Amino acid sequence: VSAETSLHAGSSLRAPRARQVTLLDLLDRLLGGGVVIQGQITLAAADVDLVELDLGILVAAIDKAAGR
Amino acid sequence: MEWVESIARTHEGVLDALRKRTTVIPMRMCTVYRTEGGVREVLRREAEGLAETLEQLEGKTEWGVKVFFESDRARFSDPGTDAAGVDSTAGATGTAYMERRRQERDEREQLDHTVDQAAAEIHDRLSSVAADSLLNPPQRPEASGSRGEMVLNGVYLVADEVEHTFHQEAERLQERFASLGVELVTTGPWPPYNFLPGAMGAAW
């Protein structure tokens, strides 16, 4: 599984801090990248087609939900 | 949002498992084919482009490197401008105060400039190891948590045989620029979301 690693100077290079990758990084790629084929996307969240949804708005909503 | 997260993690989980065994062309989340026939048709229609892309991506992995800057983390070389701001030589006059404020502002501006240069060099160095690289817009500060301002949001397509070199370079750069208050955060390995040829991107 993809991980996030902080490279702190002075910390042991063999034991970087690895965490589960953030939802933001994941959605940046899953909604902003990847192959798109027109007319094939049918899944919708709350009646809004996900690909029509501005990623910024979605991320803002996630931030709010996460209380950040 | 829990629904979105669960879909996203599942999508990534499947690609991550496949990525370990073969070359993967990631599709955008929520790409759905109603029938197996639909999948077959697209594969047939796009066979040439897909084969070309697979060839280009074979043996390469996407890594993300974000660089954060937090001025509180910076270690200034001049110990005379500490937080207390007591300057025994200048006295407590208004002129001395204004002078100190001006000096602090100048130092802050210079640090910002140095950090920008550091970010540019980090990207150059990592790009020189990578087969391909891209700069994405920095994520908004409120989304990146307490790490400070994101000054670089780079993605790198790295050949597996130089992956170790790539990470070593990132570690070296972290050590070199740590005193500026700069933190490098690596994410990955990712399927190559950011390195699909133009013909297979959004316009495909």
Interface residues (C-beta under 8 A of the other chain):
Chain A: V1 S2 A3 E4 T5 S6 L7 H8 A9 G10 L13 V21 L23 L24 D25 L26 L27 D28 R29 L30 L31 G32 G33 G34 V35 V36 I37 Q38 Q40 I41 T42 L43 A45 L50 V51 G56 L58 V59 A61 I62 D63 A65 A66 R68
Chain B: M1 W3 V4 E5 I7 A8 R9 H11 E12 G13 D16 I25 P26 M27 R28 M29 C30 T31 V32 Y33 R34 G38 V42 G64 N136 Q139 R140 E142 A143 S144 G145 A170 E171 Q174 E175 A178 E183 L184 V185 T186 T187 G188 P189 W190 Y193 N194 L196 M200 G201 A202 W204
